[in-house]
């Protein structure tokens, strides 16, 4: 169906597939207090407690987590060497940091916060339901050989462009589950190969992400031994991601960074279907309230959250509905239609969305490697455009003026959330760098 986007300064850029910034006209103070939303702030606290309870089991299954006692955490890295390369030297850009989920243990991307959480939580609930784990029994019992044999009677299924599939596949196989990942046509070959080596069944679909998810859902509905991790609707995924905001708050406090009305916080979150950035944004709103402003970032040809939220439609709007192609090098963000669940939660909580082109993603990937020693995949570099949009773009200036933070930008903190890259094979990473160097040579 064809959709007419309402008049907006960003409209012509969106329809032409040009990088732009859209600010949300429905952005509201204290939106997290809305009792009608399908998640509530107390759910974030419950998710944090679940993570703590699962930590000994995670440490047992993944030796890489011994140093953090079973916690899946990433570093908060000052953006120092890249400031000049990005032309962010001016004091008006405040403090610049990278939240390096690109180096998260277990799955090498932000999806470890959601996929691992949901799989391990399901394993615990299943074991308790079937009498395999008693009320006061050590949760590490679920890593025992007989527990793995029990779990092998069940399959964990998921639809994915890649990183969620990796996260779910790694977690499922660690506990002995069978695992099936339905992957879209734009999934990268190296992600398919890595899953196959883990013993995960990969089902390729000659279609986009939405179709892959739908096929995974249909297969699970016909078999009671299949548990479907539903990226479009899962509260568990969303809340697993949300706890990252509590981790961030600890790291900011450790650095002596204040977040208040005079020291606003900006988060730049790469967005595919929306679960990971939505979860992080929700957690951030719980922790920092109206002093944090969360922006999604999407490819210019795949801005599924932007076109839907901008449309104001109750029915989900696809990028195809407005004439965009959904083709991008950023496979993790090649999504035509956002999650309805996330759209409901973010409608008044998200500050805005900006879009980027593929050439810029590769330029930032190269710069991050050369200047910050960060290993990223293209989608993970998307947030580097954020500070420029806020400080220099007309829509960003208008947003800051309306929010009464224009005079506080020198005291602001900008956090670029890098979401994946650690598991990219060296040969593939060198291909990214080679392409980026070719682009730089023509600039």
N, C-alpha and C positions, 0 to 999 in steps of 0.2 A: 504494500500500500504506500501511496505517496503522502508525506507529512509536510505541512507548512509550518516552519518554525516561526515563532513570533518575532516582531521587530525587536532588534537588539543590536548594539554596536558590534558584537562579535559574529552576527549572523552571516554576513557575506564571506568572512574568512572561514567559518565552519563549513559552509557549503562548497567553497572552493578548495578545501583541504589545505588551507594555509595556517601556520602556527598562530595561535591567538589566546587571549584570556577572556573567559566568561566568569563574571561574578554573580553569585546566586541572589536574586532579588528576594527570595524567601528566607534568607539567612537570618536567624532569630536568636536573641539572647536567651540563655538558659534553656535551650531546646531539649537538652538531655532530661529535663524534668517532666517531659510529656509522658504521662502515665499510660497513654494509649499505644505507645510504641511496643513492638514485639520483644524488645529487650529492655532491661532496667539496670541502673547502676549497680545494684546489689549482685547482678549476674556476673559482673567483672570480678568482684571479690570472691564469689564462689568459684569462678574459673581459676583464680590465683591459688585458692586452696586445693583445687583439683591438681594443678601442676605440682604443688608441694607434695601432695600425697603420692603422685606418680613418680616423683623424682628418683627414689631408690630403684625402681624398676627400670627407668630410663638409663640410669648409671650402669646397671647390670647388663643391659642389652647393648649399650653403646659406650665402649671404653673411652672414646673421645670426651665424654661428659664427666669423667672422674674428677677433673680439675675444678669443675663447677658443681660437683655433687648432684649431678643429674639435671641441672638447669640448662635450658637452651637459651643462650644469651649472645649478644653481639656487642662489639666495641662502639663507643661514641668517639669519633675521630675529628680533631680540629681540621678544617679545610684551610690549610695554610699555603702550601706550595701551589695550589690551583687558583688561588685568588687572583693573581696577576693574569694568568692565562684566560680566566673568565671575565676579566675586566671588572672584578669585584673589589678592587683595592680601596675605593672610597669609603670613608667612615660611615656613610649612610647605609652601607650594607650590614652594619652591625657585626654580630658574631656568627660565623658560618661553621657548621658542623655536619659530619656525615654519620648517619646511623647505619653501620655496615652489616646489615642483614645479608649482604652478598657473601659474607664469610661465615654464616651460621653453620654450626656443626650439624651432623646427621644428614641434612639434605641440601646444604649449600645455598639456600634461598629462604626468603621470608615464609615460604609455604611450610617450613618445618614447624613454625609456631601454630599452624592450623591443622595440617594433615597428621602430624605425629600426635598432637593432642587428641583429635577425634578418634584415631585408631586405638590408642592406648586406653582412652576412656571407655570405648566400646568393649575392649577386651576385659576390662575390670567389671563392667556391668554384666557382660555375658557370663563371666566366671562366677560372679556372685549369684546370678540367677540360676545357674545350673549346679550350684553347690560345690564348685571347684575351689572357691576362695571364701573362707569363713570371715565373720565380722572382724575379729581381732587378729587375723592371720597376716603375716608379713607379705606385702604385695609382691616382693621378689619371687614369691612362689610361682608367679605367672611366667617366669623364665625357665622353669624346670622342664625336663624332657616330656613328662606326661602332660603338662599343660600345653606345650607346643603341639603334641599329638592331638590333643583335644581341639585346639584352634585350627588344626589342619583340615577339620571337617567343614570349615566355613571359608567363604571367599569375601574379600574386601574389594569392592568395585568403585571406580571413579572415572569421570570424564575429564580430560585435561588437554591443554596444549603442551604440557611438559612438566613444569616445576611442581605442581600439585600432585601429578602422577608419580613423580620421583619421591616426593615426601610420603605419600600414602604407601607406595610400593615398598620403600625402605622400612617403614614402620611395620607394615603387615608382615613382611618376610622375617623381620627380627623376632616376631612372636610366633611364627609358624603358620600364619594364615596363608591360604592361597590368595593371589591378588590378580585382578584384571584391570588394566587401564585402557579405556577407550580414548584414542587420540585423534585429533583433527588433522586435516590435510597439511596444515602449516607447522605441525610439530617437527622439531629438528631431529635429524637422523641419530645424532649422538645421544639424545635423551631416550630414544627408542632402544638403542643398543645397550645403554646402561641398565634400563629396566629389564631387558631380556637376560642380561648377565646375572641379575638378581633372582631370576626364576619367575619373573612376573610375565603373565600373558598380556601381550599388547595387541589390541584390536584397532587397526587403522581404518579411518573413515574418509572417503573421498568427498569431504564436506567440511564445514567450519565447526568451531568449538561448540556452538549451541546444539548442533546435530549430534556430536559425539556424546555430550551430556545426556541428551534425550535417549539415545540408544542404550547408554549405561543404565539409565533409570528404568527403562522398559525391561531390560534383562533381569534386573534385581526384583522387580515387582512379581515376576513369575517364579521365583525361587526363594524359599524361606531361609536357605543357607547363605544367601548373598546379602551382605550389608553394603548399602550404597552411600558413599560419601557425596552428598549433593551440594556441589559448589554454588548452585543457584539459590539454595534455600536453607543451608545448614546454619543453625544457631551455634553448634559446637565449633565449627571452623571459625566463625565470626568472633566468638568469645575467646577462643584460643589465641587469636591475634590480638585481642584487646589488651591482654595482660602486658604486652610490650610497652604500653604507656606507663605502667607502674615501674618497669625496669628503667625506662627513660628518665622518669622523675628522680630516681635514685642517682643516676649518672649526672644529671644536671646539678643536683644538690652537691654531689661530691666535687664538682668543678666550681662550686660557688656561683652558679648561674641562677639568677632570680627570674621568675616568671610572674609578672603582675601587670597592672594597667600601664605602668611606665616602661615595662620591659616585656613587650609582647613576644609570643612564640609563634613561628610559622612552620608548619610541616608540609613537605612536598612528597606526595605518595603516589608512585606509579600504580595505574589502575587497569586491570583487565575486566573481569566480571564484577569486581568491586568488593569481594569478601575481605581480602587482606587489608586494603587501605581503609575500608569502612570500619573494620574492627579496630584498627589502630586509632582512627579518628574518634571513634566512640569512646575508647579508653582514655584518649587524651582529653576529651571534653569532660569526662568524669573527674580526671585528676586536676586539670588546669582551668576548667570552666571557660568563661568568655575571654580569658587572656590568651587562649590558643586559637589559631586560625588555620584550618586544615584545607589543603588544596589537593585535588586529584590531578594527575598528569596522564595524558593519553596520546597515542599517535594521531596525527592529523587525519589519517584515513580510517581510524578505528575509534572514534570518540564516543563509545556507546553510552557512558554515563552523561556526557555533555548533551548529546542530542535528546536523550530521554528527559533529563531534568530541565533542560532549556525549553522543551516542548510544552511542559505542564500537563502532559497527557496522563490519565490514570492507567491506560494500557501501555505496555512497554513499547518503546520506539526503537527500531533497529537503525544502524548506520546505513543499511541498504535503502531504508525508507526515505532518506534524504539524498540519495544519489552518490554516497561514498563507497569505496571499494572494499574496505576491511583488509587491505593488503599492506603489510608492514614487515620490516626486518625484526621488529620486536615481537617475537612469537608469543610471549607470555601475555601480551596485551592485544592480540589479534582476536578480539571478541566483538561480535556484532550487536549483542543485546545484553544490557546489564542485569544483575540480579534484582528481581522485584523486591525481595526482602531488604536488600541494602538500600535500594531507592527509597523505600518507605522510611527507613531510619535516618537516612542522610538528607532528606528533602529540606529540612530547615536547619540542619546541623553543619552542612558543608559550606565553606566560604566561597568556593569556586572551583573551576577546572581550567587548566591550560593545556594546549596541545603543542606537539613538537613534530618535526620531520625526521625521517630516518637518517639523513646525512648528518644532522646535528647530534643524534644519538651516538653515531660512530665517532664523530669528532670528540665528544665528551668522554667516550670510552677510552680513546687514545690518550687524551690529556690526563685522565684519572690514573692510567697505568704509568705514564711517564713522570707525572708530578707527585702523585700520592701513593704510588705502588698499590693501587686498587685493581683487583681483577674482576671486571664486570662483564655481563652480557648486555647487548644493546638496550633492552627494556629497562635494565637497572640503572642506566645513566640518565633517564628521563628527567629526574628531579633537578638536575643542575640548572635548568632554565628558570626555576622558580624565583630566586631573588631578583633577577633582572625584570621579570614580569611585574613583581610587586613594586619595585623601586622606580622603574623607568617607564613602564607601559601606561598609557592614559587610563586604562581600566584599573590598573593597580594603584595609581595615584588617587583616583576617585574613591576606590575602596578604602584606602588608608585615611583619606579625608573624612569619609562618612563614618568610619569607625573611630575617628578621633585619635588615630595613632600616627598620623603623618609627622608630628613633632617628636615622636619617640623612636624613630627608625634606627638612630645610632645606638640605642639601647636594646634593640630587638635581637632575637636569636632565630636564625634560619637553620632548619635541619633538613638535609637532603637524605631521603631514605633510599639507600641502594638495596635492591631486593634480590639479586641473584648473580651468580657468576663463578663461585668457587669450584663448581664441578665441571665447568666447561673444559673439554679436553684441550691439550696444548695446541694440537694441530688446528682445531677450530678457532681457538683464541688468536693464533697467529694470522688466520684468515681475516678475522675482524680487524686486527691491527693493519694488515696489508691494505684492506679496503679503505680504512680510515686514512692511511697515508696517501692513497691515491686521491681521496677527496681533498685532503689538505693541500696537495700539490696543485690542484686546480683552483683553489680559493684566491 
